[in-house]
Amino acid sequence: MARIELCNITKKFKKVTALDNINIDVKDKEFFVLFGPAGAGKTTILKTIAGIEFPDEGHVKIDGKIVNLVEPAKRNVSMVFENYALYPHISVFDNIASPMRSPLYKKDEETVKKEVYRVASMMKIDHLMERLPSQLSNGQRQRVALGRCLVREPNVFLMDEPIAHLDAKMRHFMRSELKEMQSSFNTTTIYVTHDYMEAMSLGDRIAIINEGKIEQIGSSDEVYYTPANEFVAKLLGEPEINIFPAELEMDGRGLKVRMLGQENLIDICDDVAKVLNKKGSGKLDVGIRGNDVKFSFEKIDDNYLKGTVYIVEPIGNKTVLTVSINKQLIRIIAPNDFRAEMDSSIYIKFNMDNAMFFNGEDKTFIIRHNQDHYLRR
Amino acid sequence: MAKLTLKNVFKRYDNSGKKKVKNDYAVKELSFECVDGEFVGILGPSGCGKTTTLRMIAGLEDITGGDICIGESRVNDLPPKDRHIGLAFEDYALYPPLTVYDNIAFNLRAKNVSESEIQKEISRIAPLLKVDDILEYKPVALSGGQKQRVNIARAIVRKPKLLLLDEPLSHLDGKMRQVLRTEIKRLHKEIKCTTIIVTHDQLEAMSLADRIVIMKDGQLQQFGTPLEVYDDPVNEFVAGFIGEPPMNIMTVKISKQEGEFFFDFANSDVRISVPKRYYPVVKEGMSVRLGVRPTDVLIGDENSKGSKVKVAVFENLGEERRVSIRVGDEYLNLTTAEEIRYKAGDTIKLEVNAEKTHLFDINTGDRIRVK
């Protein structure tokens, strides 16, 4: 149990800057997720905390104490790797017991047995104790690896994509299980993933990492509903959010937007208009998620824009409808029985209440309607 | 362009040297017919015989029994080159010393097509696959997505009767995969060639194909449109294989109370009413597998008669929210696009969309249908 701080951490591999001035303050007992695409630097951050990598600049603190010069074994961290890294020649029991038999954290065998069985029953592997890792399924191996990590009382659990190797079904299941067990960990946890659903589900807070920098830190609601920039918005959600340029224009009744080369202007909410008005001119991008677009084969009102069906992709519980308007592709979530001919006409209407507005130059977030409501939750 | 017919196709490998042979046949009694211009997906887990099937259609594997017809003609004994087939495999297998242009032209030159004709064909095909800007490049300079585009261009430039794609997207990363998936579907609309795609990814099969052949252990399980296999699976395997998040499939025991039947979940006190339409096929004490998709598990209002259950896990996943309820060692999941908020330990009333429940035989896994 401990607070983990990274202060101005910079790490270079030869000429490549892997981590660029990283600042993170993970609270005691917090479940903190590092989320980002492959190569963003997530695992390097984890290794820096574990002491496997040394930062070129900055401090790593555990409970306020600088540990830069403390060797990994003495930092009392517990790590789970994506590839399980079990000892192949010893049983499940001995694998889980191994951290408690190390010279530094040695416990008497009675305690070892008690602890191993406590963790094993939590992970539902108590019936597999005599097996070798080679006699287990991937899901079971991952449970053993997690169990081995949980068996001690370390300062912090470090988990590097622990369920990324599992098939889709098992991954959904293990994600729910991890979430259910979370409260019983009672220990600060830092969890690396590239799966936005894992990040949103598990994290008390999420740090979004890109090219060695932090793009945003916030709760799942904060990063999903008020992303710091277009990069974050695109990373969260499936299908990817629609983002395209728009122009502000004044008509008789107030500020409106023109987008996708359309004749008619589209209304925006008053609170949004106020902020955009203050910002003045300059390029603007609009972001609208796939479930905030209505569609119809008829033009119902002036806010419906005409486009053509680019593609219809049924994916089970829903259909992803992609509409082309003025060469811009808009992805829309439609009911699972929706069907339409490619290249036929269709009308779509954006739910501007849920639109996000970004600066068209630096791609940072400006405003959305009812913003405080999302941040309060 | 042509239709494709498989009639009672068998494939048997000679396993006489090996001790443990689980299944003698790689493909067994496989029959299906793709109509002219159709896009058909062959879907199944690894080892189900889907690639063997494709290779038999292409002529790369002998057929142990049955017939394969392209158009009206039986092709069992035709060599691959005479079957008028375009083939694109998972690994692009481009000729490294040749440019993209020469790679695409290779097969046409082998057939002594004139250079002017080749140029005409390539200028027609290249824009469709967005390779017109890279015709002078060599494969080493291309990304995975570009290589696969060239590979597919090479397959369709011969104007095949049949286009066969073997896991064309599985080497690509997430975003590229989605882009190329869309483009393959657009391409199919342009060239209207009968196309077969082999994949283990149900999402890929669902989004691309007009109809899907679902295979397991060398045998056909179901052949239908994406909506048919999703909404009306013939057995537990298909029900569990299709759909993401996966269908809840659990063992339940039928009980009877005051003339009404209930599903009692194994190792749990959760129960739900048996929809009336199942009354003719259920008996008290009978065990069945109950399948219901997470989107068809519902939260009842205060008047609901549904069983009271505790939320084990609540997840906000952006587009949808997910509630998991503990049922023995498993979870019963529900997902909804509505803006609900719960926390672990909250009590909800559990209901299901009765029309969308499926029953499977506990031994065979076959769907129990109501007349």
Interface residues (C-beta under 8 A of the other chain):
Chain A: A38 K124 A168 K169 H172 F173 R175 S176 K179 E180 S183 Y196 M197 M200 S201 S220 D221 Y224 L236 G237 E238 R289 G290 N291 Y310 I311 E313 P314 I315 G316 N317 V320 T322 I333 N336 D337 M342 D343 R377
Chain B: D173 R181 T182 K185 R186 K189 Q202 L203 M206 S207 L208 P226 L227 Y230 G240 I242 G243 E244 P245 P246 R293 P294 T295 A312 V313 E315 N316 L317 G318 E319 R322 S324 R326 D329 E330 Y331 N333 T335 A337 R341 A344
